[in-house]
């Protein structure tokens, strides 16, 4: 397994070689989407915000294409119990945030949080950086293909409650879609999958990826669920 460690001039690189055909719409969306099509919250023009990255990892499971997600530990001070992509802040050793720093951070955090072997991950795209006002993070979503899956699970129970995959078919199922009100009062998309409510930044990115990849199915945008929803 060499994909995640493929380098050019010492830098991690993106590659679309050998991706499955079903990822073509995602690749096209990543290459053409504009920042404001993803979110109205963009990085501050003055450069403020803590640089971070998340890994949006597509795999192929028994039910077809799937996404890797994790659930934050309920004891955390921020985002407690919230499903999310693996990811976190860039460390100095990750390198330049404007170069391959986000790629390194996304893989490093995913390994630390889920135990996956990054060598089995082929990174193929990067979305425009987005901003999370409540935390002050500038987040770069990095997309990968789980070419050679490895076992995953909770590495540190103090940080992560569980690690799970969600079939894309479940994410596009109108019965699993809703909106929810954020603490700020802003309403945003949500997904009711794997006994979890996926909302906030993670749900927003998934929603836009499904839309611009052409995978979105009509759903009831008037259906609203509370943040304490449980299956």
N, C-alpha and C positions, 0 to 999 in steps of 0.2 A: 504494500500500500504506500503510494508515494504522492498522491494528488495534493494533499494539503501542504506538503513540504516542497512542492515544485517551486523553484525560485529562478529569477532572472536578475543577475547582478546583485544577488543577496537579498532580493525582495520577494515576498509572496506574490503570486500572480493569479489572475482569473483565467479560467479556461471553459469554453463551451464544447470542447471536443468530447464526443461520445455521449452526450446527454440523451436521455430517452425522449422520444418524439413528443410525449405528452407535456413536457416542460417547455416546448416551443412558445406557447402563448405567454408563459411567465417571463421567459427571456425577452420577448418582444415588449412586454409591459415595462420591464425594468429598463430597457434601453430607450423607451420613448416617454415615460411618465415625467411630468413636471412637478417640482416641489409642491406647489399650491394645489395640485391635483391629489396629493397625498394627505395634506394637513394644512390648516390655516395657521398652525404654530410652527414657525420656521426659526432657525438659529438667529440670535440677536446680531444685528449688523456690526455692533462694536466688538464682536468676538467673545462676549461673555458666555459662560456656561461650561460645565465640565464635560469633556469629550468622553463618549462611551460608544459601545457597539453591541448589537444583538445578532445572533445567528438564526436566520430563518432557514431551517433545514428540511428539505423535502426528501422523503424516502419512499419506498414502495413496499407496502405490507400486504397482508392477506386480503385486505379490502381495497387494494389499489393504492393510489398516491396518498401520502399522509404527511403530516407536519409534526415535528418534535416540539413539545411544550413541557413546562415544568410549573409547579405550584410553590410559591414562596412559603416559608415556614410561618405559622400563625404567630410566632413570638417576635417576629421582626418589627422594628419601629416604623418602617415604611413599607408599603405595598404588602402588608401581612396577608397571607392566604390567597394572594392574587395570582392567577395563572399568567405566565409570560413566556416569551422566548428566552433561552439561555443568553446571558450577556451581562455586561457591567462596564465599569469605568476603565479607560485606558491606563495602563501602568507605564512608567518611563521606559521600561524595556520593550514595550510594544512598538516604540518608534514613532515616526512622524504621523500625526493625525491626518495630514493631507496626502500621505502616501499609503503604505500598507499597514499602518498602525491599527486601523479598525479591523482589518482582516485578521491580524494576529490576536487582537483582543477578543474578537468574537470566538475564535477557535479555543483560545486559552480559557476563557470563561466557561464555554460549553464543556470543556474537559473537566474543569474544576467542579462544575455544578452537576453534571450528569454522568461523568465517567466515560464518555465516548472517546474513541480513539480518533484524533483529528486526522490521522494519516488516511482514514477511509472516507474523508470528506473532500469533495471537489467544489471549490468556490467558483461560482460562475457569474455573479453580479453584485452590484452595490446600488442601493437606492439613495436618493438625496437625503442628506442629514436633516433630521427633524428635531423639534424642541419640546421638552416637557416642562412647562412653566412651574408646576408645583414642586418639582425637584431641582430644576435648573440644569438638567442634563441635556446635552446635545447628542442625539443618538443617531448613529449610522447603521441602518439595517444591511447586513451582509447575507447574501443568499447562497445556499450550498445544496449540492446533490449528495445524498448519503450513498455513495457508490458501493462502499463495502461496509455495511452496518456492523456494529459491535454492540455488546450488551451495555445498557444504560440503567441508571438507578440513582437513588439518593446517595450523594457522597458525604455531605455534612447536614445532619438533621436540624442543626441550628439555623441553616440557611434555606434548606429545601424540604418541603413536605413530601413531594412525589414528583416523578418524571413519567411522562406518558406521551403516546402518539395519538393523533386525531386524524381519521380518514378525511381527505378533502371532500368526499361525498357527504359526510356528516356536516361539514362546514357550509356546504352549498344547499343543504336540505332546508327548505323554507320553514319547516316545523321547528328547527333548531335556532332560528334567527329571531332577534328582538332588539329593542333599544333599552337603554338604562340611563338613569340620571346620575351624572357624576356629582361628587360633593360640591362642586362649584355651581351646580345647576345645569351645566351643559349636558344635553342629551347626545348619546353616541351609540354606535352599533354594539351588539353583544351576541355571543354565541353560547348556546346551552348544550354543551358536549361533554362526554366522559364524566358525568356527575359534577361538572364545574361550570361556573359562569365566567366566560372569557370576556373582559371588557377593557375599557381604557385604551392606552396606547397600542397594546397588542391586538385588540379587536379592531381598532381603527386601521392598522396596517393590513391585517388579514382581509378586512372588508374591501379596501382599495385594491389589493392584489387580485382578489376574486373578480372585482368589477372590471379592471383594466385587462385582465387575462381573458375576459369573456366567459368566465365560469359562473358568474353570479346568476342565480335564478330569482324570479320575482318573489318577494316576501312581504309580509305585513309590517310596514314601518310604524303602524300605530300600536303594535303589541309591545307593551312595556313591562319590564320585570325589575324588582328591587335589587339592590346590590347584595342583599343577604339571601338571594335565591339559592335554594338547594334542591337537588333532584329528589 
